């Protein structure tokens, strides 16, 4: 039994979605057939069910690196090895608006948790197979998506440096969130496959504007659909390679 995610390891799939939000975990689980609640201790809401006959799990992580690291480490102990973050993000770019989908290709490391795993010089990048599966899924569903680099940090309310923000904008940084640096670095150490797809909850000038709520909710559903389709294709590729899908 793990310290925080307290369930039978047999209730965890190797294929896991890891939203930060508990509500988004419920929304993902609503797409499962025969969804089963397998954990709700210590703020980790975990469901397992089927997607077109393929067993999948979703677990909320909460916000920031520390809770994310605990979550994915314990899921990994129970057999998970392929994880897609389905999150929300801010943006630095004027061409991104509320509800837009962003697929992550890497993350500027601005948090602290990942630094205890690997030195800051080590790049935080998702798995290539998972990332390309997300891009293909968006295209197959005819959902527009921005594909690019992001930044992730632990201090949501820390003072902002306008010059640094402008530098990130000029460098093409698309997204800003709080978990992907930890996800990618821990996965590199543990040998897991990971990826990230986000919904923008604002614009370069406004964070979570009231006028964008409806667009954000539609974008959130779009990211969920993309993640589900991508994970299904990853699992089917595993089936072709190994002859079985867990």
N, C-alpha and C positions, 0 to 999 in steps of 0.2 A: 504494500500500500504506500503510495507516495504521500509526502507531507501535506500537500495542498489540494491536488486533484485526486480525490479519494474515490476510486472506482476500480472495478476489475479490469486489468489490462486487456482482457478479451473484448471489452466494450469499446476499445479505441482502434480506429482504422489507421493504416499507414498513410492515408490521404486525409489531410486536415486543413480546414479553413480557420484562420485566426484573426477575426476582427477584434478591434479594441472594445467596441461597444457591446454590451449585453443585449440590447435591443436588436442590433444587427445580427448577433448570433441566432436569436429567435427567428429573424426573417430568413436567414439562410436555412435553418432547420425546417422552416415551413415548406421548403422545396424538396425535402427528403420524403421518401415513402417509409412508413413504419418508424418515424423518428422516435427515439427513446432518450429521455433525460437521464444522463449517467453521472452527473456531478453538478452540485451548486454550492460547494464549500469554498470559503475564503475568496469569494468574488469571481471564481471561475465557473462559468456556465457552459456545460458541455453536453452536446447531443450527438448521437450516432444514428445513422439511418442509411437508406439506399437512394442512389441516383441512377436511374436506368439499370438497376440491378447491381450497381457497384457500391460497395460499402464505404461510406465517408463519415467523417467526424467534423464538428465545428466546436471551437472553444473560444470564448471571449478571453482577452488578455488583460483588460484594463489599460490604463494609460502609462506610457513611458517604458524605459528599458528594464528596470528591475522586475516588474511584474511580468513583462514579456519573456524575459530570460527564464524565470521560474516556470512559467507555463510551458514553453517549448521544451525545456530540459525534461520536465516530468512527462510530457507527451512522448518525447523521444525515448525515455526509459520504458514506456509501454508499447513501443513499436512504431510510432509515427516517424516517417522519414521524408515526407513530401508535404510542404506547408505553403499555403498561399495566404498572404495578408490581404484582407478585404477591408480597406480603411477609408478614412476621409483625410483631406489635406488642404492646406492653404496653397497659395501660389505666388510667384514673383513676376509672372508674365502677363502682360496686358491682353494677350490673345486667349487666355483661359478665363472662363466665367463659371458661375454657380452651376453645378450639375455636370460639368465636363468630367470625362473619365481620363485618368492618367495611369499609364503602365510604366512601372519603374525599371530603369536599366542600371541603377546604382545610386549610392547615397553618400553624401558628404557627412562624415562622422562628427557630430556636434554634441553627442551625449557622453555619458560616463560609463555606463555598464559594460559596453563592449570593450572598453580599454583594459578591463581586467582579464579579458580573454586573449586579445591580440594587440600589438602596439598600433598606435594611431596611423602609422604609415601603411598598414595593411588595408587594401581597398575593400569596401563593403559593397559587394555586388551580388545580385540574385543568380540563380542557376539559369544557364542559357536555354535549356530545354523547356523549363517552366515559363520563362519570359517569352520565348517564341510561341509557346502554346497559348499564352494570353493574347498575344498579338493576332494570331490566327483566329482565335475564338471571337475577338472583337470584330474582325473582318467578316467572319462567317455569319455573325448575327447582325451585320450592317450597323454596328454601333461605333460612331467616331471615337477615336481615342488618341490622346497625346502620348508620345513615347519619349521618355527622357530621364535625366538625372534629377535627384531630389536632395533634400537635406533633412536630417532627423536629429532632434535634441531633446533633452530631458526637462528644460526649464521653460514652461509655457509662458509665464509672466515675467521672465527676465527682461531687463532693459534692452531695447532694440537699438542697433547701430545703423543709422540710415546709409552710411557709406558702404557698410558691409552688405546691406540689402541690395544696394545698387550694383555692387560687384557681382553678387550672385545672379542678378537679373542679366547683366551683360554676359556672364559666363553660360547662360542658357539653362540655369537651374529652374525646373518647372514646379516641383512640389516641395512642401514643408510639412512634416508630420513628426511623430515621436517614437516610432518603434522599429523602423526598417533597418537602422544601423545595427541594432542589437540582433534582430532576426538573421541578417546576412552574416554577421561575424560569428555568432554562435553556431550557425549552420556550417560555416567553413571549418570550424574546429571539430564539429561532430560528424561531418560528412553527409549532411542532409541536402535535399533539393528544396529551394525556396523561391518565391516570387512575390510581387506586390502589385496590386491594382487599387486605385483610390478614386474617390469622388471629390472634386473640388467643392469646398463649402463656402467659397467666396471669390473675390477678384483680387488683383494686385493692390487695390486701394481699400477694399472693404472685407472684413472677416465676418462670416455668418450674417449677412444682411437679411432682414425680414422678407424683402421682396424676392429673395432667392430660395426660400424654403421649399416651394413646390418643385422647382427645378432640381434642387438637391435630392429630394426624395426619389425623383425619377432616375437621377444619376446613380443613386445608391442601388436601386433595383438593377440598373444596367451593369454595375460592377459585379453584383452577385451573379447575374446571368453569365457574364464573361468568365468569372472564376469557376462556376459550375461546369461550363462547357470545356474550359481548359483542363480542369482536373479530370474530367471524363476522358478526354483525349490522351492525357498522360497515362491514366490507368489502362486504357486500351492498348497503348503502345507497350506498356509493361507486359500485358497479356500476350502480345505477339512475340515479345522477346523471351519471356519466361514460361509461358504456357498457363499462367494462373493470375488472377486478380484477387488480392486480399481485401 
